[in-house]
Amino acid sequence: MKHIIILGDGMADWPVKSLGNKTLLQYAKTPYMNMLAKMGRTGMLKTVADGFHPGSEVANMSVMGYNLPKVYEGRGPLEAASIGVDLKEGEMAMRCNLVCIDGDILKNHSSGHISTEDADILIKYLQENLGDERVRFYTGVAYRHLLVIKGGNKNIDCTPPHDVPLKPFRPLMVKAQTQEAEETARLINDLILKSQELLRNHPLNLKRMAEGKDPANSIWPWSPGYRPKMEPLSVTFPSIKKGAVISAVDLINGIGYYAGLRRIQVEGATGLYDTNYENKVAAALEALKTDDFVYLHIEASDEAGHEGDVDLKLLTIENLDSRAVGPIYEAVKDWTEPVAIAVLPDHPTPCELRTHTNEPIPFLIWYPGIEPDGVQTYDEFACQEGGYGVMKEDEFIKEFLK
């Protein structure tokens, strides 16, 4: 049997008053997810281990069954792997957002969803002016980039910028957790302030502002760590002889790299509501012909949640159903070799809160011949009655792959 996980990042949500106190999954038109829930089995999954921040890196590693306390090293090293930066001993990597600062306020975490092309100009400019033998900046995708510091101490307290939209940024700057980390914290905070001086009047930002766009006028490094010690999934699960990951997000591709999954790049994959679902589905189905396991990650709902845009998030959920879940099910349901399908988010990203939370998420599993559990719809409340109950740690992936 082959296996595909279809993950709608941040898809789970809270009840919304304007939707009659329904969650977005309850309100959205999702005939295929509801059908698979009815024909399959459902449950809830705790994806955020105790003591961990509900970041996408934590939640997606948990979905794959990794023991977070043993292997977690932050988001930075995972994104380094995705863009081909081979971390050496003693090098610390950090996610480095290009953010928009308005006065003393962190206006948004994405500089108005700056393009990779524009961002590359600014990251190279920062490397020329702030980079040296110890500090290096690397271009990633859109607003998501990489900062590597030789001899950096990861015992620092960093605030994810998507957690604090419209908050004063200075109280949120890096703080040392140990005396040994104080120099690293000072260095990073100095880089933040110097980046603001350099980027404030950069011609690209002046052009963006003239066009009514948010300027990318500050860096915001966070989630530090060293090279992680993750075993490939094939070591733990011998049934995965060959696997693939499909995502527009460096973080997920980095997890896939350490998990031993080949990365499939898809033309038109953006990480936003306008991502090319059709190309991603085509790539997933082609991979399933040769691979045992495919991890199809779609970021759109998470970004809509961060924007607090209920209508846009509803659209992303309905697109996931009609343009990903449905076509994949229709394509594989009659294959000679059966295919197991799992659908789930990694964590909730409630529009009301505009950031991640750590509540358990709903999941469904379907494959030909599975015994249904009686749940009729796929959403945060119906799945609480599912036959799998509440799972944690590696229980979900073991059940899915067994």
C-alpha positions as CSV (number, residue, x, y, z in Angstrom):
1,M,0.0,0.0,0.0
2,K,1.2,3.5,-0.8
3,H,0.6,6.5,1.5
4,I,0.0,10.2,0.9
5,I,-0.5,12.9,3.6
6,I,-2.3,16.0,2.5
7,L,-1.5,18.7,5.0
8,G,-3.4,22.0,5.0
9,D,-1.1,24.2,7.1
10,G,-3.0,26.1,9.9
11,M,-6.4,24.9,8.5
12,A,-8.0,24.3,12.0
13,D,-9.6,27.3,13.7
14,W,-12.0,28.4,16.4
15,P,-15.7,29.0,16.1
16,V,-16.4,32.3,14.3
17,K,-19.3,34.5,15.4
18,S,-20.0,35.8,11.8
19,L,-20.2,32.1,10.7
20,G,-22.9,31.3,13.2
21,N,-20.3,30.2,15.7
22,K,-19.1,27.5,13.4
23,T,-15.4,26.8,12.7
24,L,-14.2,27.4,9.1
25,L,-14.0,23.7,8.5
26,Q,-17.6,23.3,9.7
27,Y,-18.8,26.2,7.5
28,A,-16.8,25.6,4.3
29,K,-18.0,23.5,1.5
30,T,-15.7,20.4,1.7
31,P,-17.6,17.5,0.1
32,Y,-14.5,15.4,-0.4
33,M,-13.0,15.7,3.1
34,N,-16.5,15.0,4.5
35,M,-16.8,12.0,2.3
36,L,-13.4,10.6,3.3
37,A,-14.3,11.2,7.0
38,K,-17.5,9.3,6.5
39,M,-15.9,6.4,4.6
40,G,-12.8,6.3,6.8
41,R,-11.8,6.9,10.4
42,T,-11.0,10.1,12.3
43,G,-9.5,11.4,15.4
44,M,-7.6,14.2,17.1
45,L,-3.8,14.6,17.1
46,K,-1.7,16.5,19.6
47,T,1.0,17.9,17.4
48,V,2.7,20.2,19.8
49,A,4.8,18.4,22.5
50,D,4.6,19.8,26.0
51,G,7.0,22.7,26.5
52,F,7.2,23.5,22.8
53,H,6.0,26.6,20.9
54,P,3.3,25.7,18.3
55,G,5.4,26.4,15.3
56,S,5.0,24.7,12.0
57,E,8.4,23.1,12.4
58,V,7.3,21.5,15.7
59,A,3.9,20.4,14.4
60,N,5.1,19.0,11.0
61,M,8.0,17.1,12.6
62,S,5.4,15.7,15.1
63,V,3.1,14.6,12.3
64,M,6.0,12.6,10.9
65,G,6.5,11.0,14.2
66,Y,9.8,12.6,15.4
67,N,10.5,12.8,19.1
68,L,10.8,16.6,19.5
69,P,12.8,16.6,22.8
70,K,15.4,14.5,21.2
71,V,15.8,16.0,17.7
72,Y,14.4,19.6,17.7
73,E,17.0,22.3,16.9
74,G,14.8,25.2,15.7
75,R,13.5,26.3,12.4
76,G,16.7,27.9,11.1
77,P,18.7,24.6,10.5
78,L,15.7,23.1,8.7
79,E,15.5,26.0,6.3
80,A,19.3,25.9,5.9
81,A,19.0,22.3,4.6
82,S,16.3,23.3,2.2
83,I,18.3,26.0,0.5
84,G,21.5,23.9,0.4
85,V,23.4,25.5,3.3
86,D,25.5,22.8,5.0
87,L,25.9,23.8,8.6
88,K,29.3,23.2,10.1
89,E,30.1,22.4,13.7
90,G,29.5,25.5,15.8
91,E,27.4,27.3,13.3
92,M,24.0,28.5,14.4
93,A,21.2,29.1,11.9
94,M,18.1,31.3,12.3
95,R,15.0,32.0,10.2
96,C,15.4,35.6,9.1
97,N,12.2,37.3,8.1
98,L,12.1,40.5,6.1
99,V,9.4,42.4,8.1
100,C,7.7,45.7,7.9
101,I,8.3,48.2,10.7
102,D,6.0,51.2,10.9
103,G,7.5,53.6,13.5
104,D,8.0,51.5,16.5
105,I,5.4,49.0,15.5
106,L,6.0,45.6,13.8
107,K,3.3,46.1,11.2
108,N,3.6,42.6,9.6
109,H,5.8,39.5,9.4
110,S,6.0,39.3,5.6
111,S,6.6,42.9,4.3
112,G,3.3,42.6,2.5
113,H,4.3,39.2,1.1
114,I,7.3,40.5,-0.7
115,S,8.4,38.5,-3.8
116,T,11.5,36.4,-3.8
117,E,12.9,38.5,-6.6
118,D,12.6,41.7,-4.6
119,A,13.8,40.1,-1.3
120,D,16.9,38.7,-3.0
121,I,18.0,42.2,-3.8
122,L,17.7,43.3,-0.2
123,I,19.3,40.1,1.3
124,K,22.3,40.5,-1.0
125,Y,22.5,44.2,0.0
126,L,22.5,43.2,3.7
127,Q,25.2,40.6,3.1
128,E,27.4,43.2,1.4
129,N,27.0,45.6,4.3
130,L,26.5,43.5,7.4
131,G,28.0,40.1,6.4
132,D,31.5,39.1,7.4
133,E,33.4,35.9,8.3
134,R,31.1,35.3,11.2
135,V,27.7,36.6,9.9
136,R,26.1,35.4,6.6
137,F,22.8,36.1,5.1
138,Y,21.2,33.7,2.5
139,T,18.1,34.3,0.3
140,G,15.2,31.9,0.9
141,V,11.7,32.3,-0.5
142,A,9.5,35.4,-0.3
143,Y,9.9,36.9,3.1
144,R,11.6,33.8,4.6
145,H,15.4,33.9,4.7
146,L,18.4,32.6,6.6
147,L,21.0,34.0,9.0
148,V,24.0,31.9,10.0
149,I,26.3,33.0,12.9
150,K,29.5,31.2,13.6
151,G,29.9,30.6,17.3
152,G,26.3,31.7,18.0
153,N,24.8,30.6,21.3
154,K,21.2,29.3,20.8
155,N,20.2,29.9,24.4
156,I,18.3,33.1,23.4
157,D,14.6,34.0,23.6
158,C,13.3,35.0,20.2
159,T,9.8,36.1,19.3
160,P,8.2,34.7,16.1
161,P,7.1,37.8,14.2
162,H,3.8,36.3,13.0
163,D,2.9,36.0,16.7
164,V,3.0,39.8,17.3
165,P,1.4,41.8,14.5
166,L,0.9,45.5,15.3
167,K,3.0,45.2,18.6
168,P,5.9,47.5,19.5
169,F,9.0,45.7,18.3
170,R,11.6,46.9,20.8
171,P,10.3,44.9,23.8
172,L,10.3,41.8,21.6
173,M,13.9,41.9,20.6
174,V,16.3,39.0,21.4
175,K,17.0,38.3,25.1
176,A,19.7,36.0,26.4
177,Q,18.6,33.0,28.5
178,T,22.1,32.5,29.9
179,Q,25.1,34.7,30.6
180,E,27.0,32.8,27.9
181,A,24.4,33.8,25.3
182,E,24.4,37.6,26.1
183,E,27.0,38.3,23.3
184,T,24.9,36.5,20.7
185,A,21.8,38.4,21.8
186,R,23.6,41.7,21.5
187,L,25.0,40.8,18.1
188,I,21.5,39.9,16.7
189,N,19.8,43.0,18.1
190,D,22.6,45.1,16.6
191,L,22.0,43.5,13.2
192,I,18.3,44.2,13.5
193,L,18.8,47.9,14.2
194,K,21.5,48.3,11.6
195,S,19.3,46.6,9.0
196,Q,16.6,49.2,9.6
197,E,19.1,52.0,8.9
198,L,20.3,50.3,5.7
199,L,16.9,49.4,4.4
200,R,15.0,52.5,5.3
201,N,15.9,54.4,2.1
202,H,16.9,51.6,-0.1
203,P,15.7,52.3,-3.7
204,L,13.6,49.1,-3.8
205,N,11.8,50.1,-0.6
206,L,11.2,53.7,-1.9
207,K,9.8,52.2,-5.0
208,R,7.5,49.8,-3.0
209,M,6.2,52.6,-0.9
210,A,5.5,54.8,-4.0
211,E,3.5,51.8,-5.3
212,G,1.5,51.6,-2.1
213,K,3.3,48.5,-0.9
214,D,4.8,47.8,2.5
215,P,8.5,48.3,2.7
216,A,10.8,45.4,3.8
217,N,12.6,47.7,6.2
218,S,14.0,45.3,8.9
219,I,15.2,41.8,9.5
220,W,13.8,39.7,12.2
221,P,15.9,36.6,13.1
222,W,14.3,33.9,15.2
223,S,14.2,30.1,15.9
224,P,17.9,29.4,16.3
225,G,19.6,26.0,16.3
226,Y,22.4,23.8,15.2
227,R,22.4,20.9,12.7
228,P,19.7,18.4,13.9
229,K,20.3,14.7,14.5
230,M,17.2,13.3,12.7
231,E,17.1,9.8,11.2
232,P,15.5,9.3,7.8
233,L,11.9,8.0,8.1
234,S,13.0,4.9,6.2
235,V,15.1,3.9,9.3
236,T,12.0,3.9,11.6
237,F,9.5,2.8,9.0
238,P,11.0,0.2,6.6
239,S,7.8,0.4,4.4
240,I,9.0,3.9,3.3
241,K,11.7,2.8,0.8
242,K,11.3,5.9,-1.2
243,G,9.4,9.1,-0.4
244,A,8.9,12.7,-1.5
245,V,7.9,16.0,-0.1
246,I,6.1,18.7,-2.1
247,S,5.9,22.2,-0.5
248,A,6.5,25.9,-1.4
249,V,8.0,26.4,2.1
250,D,11.7,26.0,2.9
251,L,10.9,24.9,6.4
252,I,8.9,21.8,5.2
253,N,11.5,21.0,2.5
254,G,14.2,21.1,5.2
255,I,12.3,18.7,7.4
256,G,11.9,16.5,4.3
257,Y,15.6,16.7,3.6
258,Y,16.5,15.3,7.1
259,A,13.6,12.8,6.8
260,G,15.2,11.4,3.7
261,L,12.4,12.5,1.3
262,R,13.3,13.9,-2.1
263,R,12.2,17.4,-2.7
264,I,9.9,18.0,-5.7
265,Q,9.8,21.6,-6.9
266,V,6.6,22.6,-8.5
267,E,6.2,25.5,-10.9
268,G,3.7,28.0,-9.6
269,A,3.9,26.9,-5.9
270,T,3.7,30.1,-3.9
271,G,2.8,29.2,-0.3
272,L,-0.2,31.5,-0.7
273,Y,-3.9,31.3,-1.8
274,D,-2.8,31.6,-5.4
275,T,-0.5,28.6,-5.3
276,N,-0.8,26.2,-8.3
277,Y,-2.8,23.3,-6.8
278,E,-3.1,21.5,-10.1
279,N,0.7,21.3,-10.6
280,K,1.1,20.2,-7.0
281,V,-1.5,17.4,-7.4
282,A,0.1,16.3,-10.7
283,A,3.5,16.1,-9.0
284,A,2.0,14.2,-6.1
285,L,0.3,11.6,-8.3
286,E,3.4,11.2,-10.4
287,A,5.5,10.6,-7.3
288,L,3.0,8.0,-6.0
289,K,3.7,5.9,-9.1
290,T,7.3,5.3,-7.9
291,D,7.4,6.2,-4.2
292,D,5.9,4.6,-1.1
293,F,5.1,7.9,0.7
294,V,4.3,11.4,-0.4
295,Y,4.0,14.5,2.0
296,L,1.9,17.1,0.2
297,H,2.1,20.4,2.1
298,I,-0.1,23.4,1.3
299,E,0.5,26.6,3.2
300,A,-2.3,28.8,2.0
301,S,-4.7,28.5,5.0
302,D,-2.0,29.4,7.5
303,E,-1.1,32.6,5.7
304,A,-4.8,33.5,5.6
305,G,-5.1,32.8,9.3
306,H,-2.1,35.1,10.0
307,E,-3.9,37.8,8.1
308,G,-7.1,37.3,10.1
309,D,-9.0,37.0,6.8
310,V,-12.0,34.7,7.4
311,D,-13.2,34.8,3.8
312,L,-9.8,34.1,2.3
313,K,-9.2,31.2,4.7
314,L,-12.6,29.7,3.7
315,L,-11.5,29.9,0.1
316,T,-8.2,28.2,0.9
317,I,-10.0,25.4,2.7
318,E,-12.5,24.9,-0.1
319,N,-9.6,25.0,-2.6
320,L,-7.8,22.3,-0.7
321,D,-10.9,20.1,-0.9
322,S,-11.8,20.7,-4.5
323,R,-8.4,21.2,-6.1
324,A,-6.2,18.8,-4.0
325,V,-8.1,16.2,-1.9
326,G,-10.8,15.5,-4.5
327,P,-8.6,15.1,-7.6
328,I,-6.1,12.9,-5.6
329,Y,-8.9,10.7,-4.3
330,E,-10.6,10.4,-7.7
331,A,-7.2,9.5,-9.3
332,V,-6.1,6.8,-6.9
333,K,-9.3,5.2,-5.7
334,D,-9.2,2.5,-8.4
335,W,-5.4,2.0,-8.6
336,T,-4.4,-1.7,-8.5
337,E,-2.0,-0.9,-5.6
338,P,-4.2,0.7,-2.9
339,V,-3.4,4.2,-1.6
340,A,-4.0,5.4,1.9
341,I,-4.9,9.1,2.2
342,A,-4.6,11.2,5.4
343,V,-5.9,14.7,5.6
344,L,-5.0,17.1,8.5
345,P,-3.6,20.5,9.4
346,D,-0.4,20.8,11.5
347,H,-1.9,23.2,14.0
348,P,-4.7,25.7,14.3
349,T,-4.2,29.3,13.1
350,P,-7.3,31.0,14.3
351,C,-8.3,34.1,12.3
352,E,-9.3,35.7,15.6
353,L,-5.9,35.3,17.1
354,R,-3.8,35.5,13.9
355,T,-1.2,33.1,15.2
356,H,-0.7,29.4,16.0
357,T,-2.2,27.6,18.9
358,N,-1.4,24.2,20.4
359,E,-4.8,22.5,20.6
360,P,-5.1,19.0,19.1
361,I,-6.0,19.0,15.4
362,P,-8.6,16.8,13.5
363,F,-7.4,14.2,11.1
364,L,-8.9,11.6,8.8
365,I,-7.5,8.4,7.4
366,W,-9.0,6.5,4.4
367,Y,-7.9,3.5,2.4
368,P,-9.9,0.9,0.5
369,G,-11.4,-1.6,3.0
370,I,-11.0,0.6,6.1
371,E,-13.8,0.1,8.7
372,P,-15.6,3.5,9.1
373,D,-16.1,4.9,12.6
374,G,-19.5,6.6,12.2
375,V,-18.2,10.2,12.0
376,Q,-20.0,12.0,9.1
377,T,-18.0,15.2,8.6
378,Y,-14.4,16.4,8.9
379,D,-14.0,19.2,11.4
380,E,-12.7,20.1,14.8
381,F,-15.7,18.9,16.7
382,A,-16.9,15.9,14.7
383,C,-13.4,14.3,14.8
384,Q,-13.5,14.4,18.6
385,E,-15.9,11.5,18.3
386,G,-13.7,9.5,15.9
387,G,-12.5,6.0,16.4
388,Y,-8.9,6.9,16.9
389,G,-9.5,9.1,19.9
390,V,-6.8,11.5,20.8
391,M,-3.3,10.6,19.6
392,K,0.1,12.0,20.4
393,E,3.8,11.6,19.5
394,D,4.3,8.9,16.8
395,E,0.9,7.2,17.3
396,F,-0.6,8.9,14.2
397,I,2.2,8.0,11.7
398,K,2.4,4.5,13.0
399,E,-1.3,4.0,12.6
400,F,-1.3,5.5,9.1
401,L,1.7,3.4,7.9
402,K,0.8,0.1,9.5
